[in-house]
Amino acid sequence: MVRLKKVDVLSCAKLSAVSGGVIGLFLGVLYSLGGAIYDLATNSLNLGTVLALGALVGMPVILAVLGFLKGALLAALYNYTTKWVDGLDLDLEEITPVQVN
């Protein structure tokens, strides 16, 4: 049993930013796909088309920035609260690497 006493704020923030960007890209594609289907159904291009294309760039960027801030805040909060609480107990298993001849 090991205890996690401190989390590196920058590494946690970067990991959250990457995961937020990936989720934002997925949501941007879904939003753009919905806008394309609507435009095909109405046989016209309008402001929704521009917004749908903007979502392909905007959503990953916005969610990455928010993810970075969330990860930094949560890591800093965890590090601050471990002064009063013992930290997170983890049960880790050591794995020996297999050598291939």
C-alpha positions in Angstrom: 0.0 0.0 0.0 1.4 3.4 -1.0 0.0 6.8 -0.2 -0.3 9.6 -2.8 0.8 12.7 -0.9 1.2 15.3 -3.7 0.1 15.7 -7.3 2.2 17.8 -9.8 -0.2 20.6 -10.7 1.2 21.2 -14.2 1.2 17.5 -15.3 -2.4 17.1 -14.0 -3.4 20.2 -15.9 -1.8 19.1 -19.1 -3.5 15.7 -18.9 -6.9 17.3 -18.3 -6.3 19.7 -21.2 -5.6 16.9 -23.6 -8.6 14.9 -22.5 -10.8 18.0 -22.8 -9.5 18.7 -26.3 -10.2 15.2 -27.4 -13.8 15.4 -26.0 -14.2 18.8 -27.6 -13.1 17.5 -31.0 -15.6 14.6 -30.7 -18.4 17.1 -29.8 -17.4 19.5 -32.5 -17.6 16.8 -35.1 -21.1 15.8 -33.8 -22.2 19.4 -33.8 -20.9 19.9 -37.4 -22.5 16.7 -38.6 -25.9 17.8 -37.2 -25.5 21.2 -38.9 -24.6 19.5 -42.2 -27.6 17.2 -42.0 -29.9 20.2 -41.3 -28.4 22.1 -44.3 -28.9 19.2 -46.6 -32.5 18.8 -45.4 -33.3 22.5 -46.0 -31.2 22.9 -49.2 -29.6 26.1 -47.9 -26.5 27.4 -46.3 -27.0 29.8 -43.4 -25.4 31.1 -40.2 -25.8 27.6 -38.7 -23.3 26.3 -41.2 -20.7 28.8 -40.1 -21.3 28.1 -36.5 -21.0 24.3 -37.1 -17.7 24.8 -38.8 -16.5 27.1 -36.0 -17.4 24.3 -33.6 -14.8 22.1 -35.1 -12.1 24.5 -34.0 -13.8 26.3 -31.1 -15.0 23.4 -29.0 -11.6 21.6 -28.7 -9.9 24.8 -27.9 -12.4 25.9 -25.3 -12.7 22.5 -23.7 -8.9 22.1 -23.6 -8.5 25.5 -21.8 -11.3 24.7 -19.4 -9.7 21.2 -18.8 -6.3 22.8 -18.1 -7.8 25.1 -15.5 -9.9 22.3 -14.0 -6.9 20.0 -13.7 -4.7 22.7 -12.2 -7.4 23.7 -9.7 -8.1 20.1 -8.6 -4.5 19.2 -8.2 -3.8 22.3 -6.2 -6.9 21.6 -4.1 -5.8 18.0 -3.5 -2.3 19.2 -2.5 -3.8 21.7 -0.1 -6.2 19.3 1.6 -3.6 16.6 2.2 -2.3 18.8 5.0 -5.3 17.7 7.1 -6.1 14.3 5.5 -3.5 11.6 5.0 -3.8 11.5 1.2 -5.1 8.8 -1.2 -4.2 5.2 -0.4 -3.2 3.2 -3.5 -2.7 -0.5 -3.7 -0.1 -1.0 -6.4 1.5 -4.2 -7.8 5.0 -4.4 -9.0 5.3 -6.2 -12.3 8.6 -7.8 -13.3 9.4 -7.4 -17.0 9.8 -10.5 -19.1 13.0 -10.9 -21.1 12.8 -12.2 -24.6 15.9 -14.0 -25.9 
